[in-house]
Amino acid sequence: MRRVLEVVLVVLLVLVFSNVGFAGHADKGKVAIVLADFGTTYPTGFVDILNIEKQVKKAFPHQKVVFAFTSNIIRHIWHKRRHDEGFLKKYPQAKEFLDIKGPLATIADLQDEGYKTIIVQPTHIYDGEEFHDLCSYVAGLNAIKTMKEKYMPFKKLVVGRPALGRNVWRYDYHEDIKIAAKALADDVAFAKKQKAALVYMGHGNEFFSTGAYAELQKQLRKMYKTNKIFVGTVEGFPSLEDTLDSVKREGIKRVVLKPLMVVAGDHANNDMCGKDEDSWRSAFKKAGIDVICNIHGLGENNKWVNIYIQHIRDVAKDNNIELK
């Protein structure tokens, strides 16, 4: 009987220390996923973000999945809306974003909860300014070196690659662009049904080359055997003027305008299809071209969301992180 009691006591002690340990590290064996999105202030953008969250949680049901907005301006706008009773009454689903945080704060919260293995997956389109800054944040956190290894804040803190990939040796970004082009098949089919050319408006970037957009356009044309697909940007090259000139040179008289953005927010509703004279829609109509606006973000396209899911799997595999 004494022997049995000793065995039971040992088992209980093992269970206590393995499951409780230090209070702050109760979840040390788990993995958290941070979806780092630029963010949106536009109410209709909820559908894109919430769908990405839904699909990622479905793919990784045993991991904690949280969103972070990389844009400081957008986060500040959401924080101000905490006190806007009219807005909250009109958009009750907005409550989820009132306390949205940036990547640094989000990662810090997870670390406080005991998560020492964290995957940061950007929803950015390509390797531009926002993605570069995100990588810098993570690199800074990974530079922390405590005197005792057991007190290191993270076991593994890693970043997945954006949709169109990045120029790293392990993954050929040309292949990522092909996969992205395949994910846009429904857009191509919609434009064909409308007997129109397909014109994408990407965000672009003033500081980094936007050549990835030009490569995506080339791949789309090759894959779908048509020269009636164009990719322009709000910032950088190709601009609205460049894109419109290309469309006019082809003698095209009808186009479908579609945002090449995760969220169909302010840029899609105003810069692309707004009624102001400087919108893409107005510029094309002024040139005598009929315009069909398709205001749906890439976050609604599950084939596109699957790109992010695969990139999460890739970065986990590369870093020996087990996803259940």
N, C-alpha and C positions, 0 to 999 in steps of 0.2 A: 504493500500500500504506500509506503514511504517513497519507494522508487517511482511509482506512478505519479505521485504528487510532485516529485522533483522534475519529471519529464514535462508535466503540464505547466509547471512554473517556467521552465526554460522556453517552452513554446510561446507562452504568453509574453515573456520578455522580448522574444524575437519579433513577435507581431507588433508590440508596442513601439519598439525602436525602428522597425522597418517602415511602419505606416505613419508614425508621428515624427520621430526624429526631432530636429529643431522646428519649432512652430512655423517659422518662415519658409521652410522647405518641404512642406507636406506634398507638393506636387512636383518634386524635383525630377521624377521620371517621365513627366509628360512633356508634350511638345505644343507650343503655341504658334499660330500663324497670324502674322500681321499683314493685312491687305492695305498697301500704301497707295492711296488714290490722290490725284491732284485735288479733287473735291469739286463741289458745285454749290451755288447758292440758288439754283433754279429748282422750283418745286417738282417739276416733271422729271428731274434727274433722279428722283428717288427710285424709280422703277429699275434703272440700270444698276445702281449700287446695290440695292436690295437683292436683285437677281444674282449678281456676282456672289454676294454673301451666301445666298441660299445654295447655289451650286457648289461652292467650295465646302460648305458645311456638309453637304450631301456626299461629296467625294471623300471627306475626312471627318467622319462623324465622331471620332474619339479625340480630336484635337480641338483646342479652344481657338476660335476664329474671331478676330476683331478688326475693325477698320480704323485707319488713321488718314487724315488729310494732310498732304504735304504743303498746301498753300496757306501761308500765314493769314493773308487777307480774308480768305474764305472762312477759316476757322473763327476769326474775329467777328465776322458778320453773323455767323451762327450763334455765337455766344451772346451777341446783342439781342437776338431774337428770343431769348429766354423770357424777356419782359414784354414781348409783343403779343398780347392776348388775341388780337384780331387775326394775326398770322397763324397762331397755333390753333385757333378755332377753325380756320379755313383748311389748314393742313395738319390734322392731328398726328399723322405719321411722321411729322417733322421732329417730334420729341426725341427720336433716336439720335438725332444729330446735334442737339443743343449743347451737349458737353463733349463734342468731338475733339480729339486731341491730335497733336502732331506725332510723328514717328518716335521722337525722343521720349516724350511723356508716356506714350502708349507702351513702349518697351520698358520704361521704368516701372510702370504699374504692374506689368506682367512679372518683372523681376521681383517686385515686392510680394506678389502672390506665390512666389516660389518656382516660377518657370525659369529654368536655366538653359533650356534649348529653345531657341526662337527662330523661326523662318520669316523673313520679311519679303513678301512678294509684291512687287510694284504692279500696278495696273497701267503703267505708262506705256505708250505706244513704242517708243524707241529710246535709244541711249542719248538723251538730251540733258538739259540743265537740271530738271527736277530729279531725274534718275541719278545724275552725277552727285548732286547734293545729298541724296538719300544714302548713297554708298559712302560718302564722307562721314555722315553721322554714325553709321555702323562701324566704319573703320576706327573712328574716335573711341567708341565704346569698347571695341575689341583691343584697343591699345592700353586699356586699364590693366595694370599688373599689381596685384596685392602681394604682400610679403609672404603670405601663406597661400598655397594654391587652393586650399579648400574654401577660402573666402573670396575666390574669384566670382564676380557677379554672374558670369555666364559660362556655361560649358561649351555651347556653340551658338553663335549668333551670325546668321548667314543671310545673303540677299539673292533672290532669284533674278533671272534676266527678264527684261521687258518683252512685249509681244513680238517685236521684230528682231529680237536678239541683241547681242552685243559682240564686239570684235574680240572674242576670247578663243583660245586654242581648242577648248574642249567641244564647243558647239559652233558649227559653221552658220553664221547669221544668214547666209543665202538660203539655207534650208529652212530656217525660221520664217523667212519671207515667203517661201513657197507654201508653207503650212498656213500662214496668215491669208495668203491669196485664196487658198482652198476654202477657208472659213467664210469668205465673202461671196460664195457662189449664189446665195439667194438674192443679194443685191444686184448682181449681174443679170440674173434671170428676171428680176422685177423691171429693170431698165429695158431689157429686150422686149418684154411684154408691152411696155409703154411705147415701144418703137423710138426710144430715146438713147442718147449717150449717157454714160454714168460719170458724174463729176463728184469726186470726194473732196471735202474740205477738212484738212488736218490742221492741228494747232501750229506745228512748226516750232522753230526756235531761232532766236537772233544770234545766239552765241556759239552753237555747235552746227556742224553741217547737217542739212536735212536731206542728204543724198539717199537715205533709206526710203524716203517717199518716192523718189524717182525710180529706185530699184523696184519698189512695190508696184508702181505703175507699169514698168516694163514686164514684170512677172505676170501681172493680171492680164495684160494684152496677149502675152504669149500663151498663157494657160487657157484663156477663153477665146483665143483666135479672133480678136477684134482690136481695132485701133480707136475705138470709141469709148475708152476708159481713161479718165484723167484724174490726177491727184495733185491738188494744190494745197497751199498752207496760208494760215492767217499771218504768221510771222516767218520770215526767211524765204527760201526759194523752194518751189515755184510759188510766186505770189498770185493774187487774184488776176492781175494784169497779164502775167505769164500764161496762166491757165486759160483765160478768156481768149487771148491771142491764138493759142493752140487750137481751141475749139472752133474759132472762126476760120482758121486756115483749113480745117477739115470740111468746112461748109455745113456744119451741123446746125439744125434749126430747132432741136428740142433736146433738153437735158433733164436728167434727174439729179438734183442736188442732195447729197447725203453726207452727214458728218463722219469723218474718219476719227471719231473721238469716242471714248468709253461712255461718256455721258452726253446726252443731247440737252445741253444747258444753255447758258447765255450766248455762247458763240454760235450754236446751231440755230437758236431761235431769233437772234438779232443780227449778228455778223453775216450769217449765211442766208437766212430767209426773212429778215426783217423788212419793214416797209421803207426804211430810210434810204436815201439816194446812194449811200456808200456800201450797202449790203451786196452780197454776191448775187442775190436774186434780182435786185434792181439793175445791177450792171449787165447781167445777161439779158434781161428784158429790154434794156435800152439798146442793146446790140441786135434786137430783133429776134431773139431766141426764146422760145417757149420754155417755161420752167415748171417742173414738178418738184415740190419739196417733200423729201422723205425724212422727217425729223425723228429718227430713232437712233439711239446710241448703240455702240458695239456691245455694251453691257447687257443688252436684251438678246443678243445673239449667242446662244449656248455653245455654238461651235467656236466662237471667239473666246468665250470664257474658259473653254476646255484648254486653250493655249496656256492660260495662267495656271490651271490645275496641273498640266503636264510639267510646266516649269517649276512648280513646287515639288513635284515628284523628282525631277532631275536634280535640283539643288540638295534635296534630302539624300538622295542616293550618293551624290558626289561627296557628301560630308558624313556618310554613315549614320544618318538620322533615320530611325525607324518610325514610319507612319503607319498606324494601325487602321 
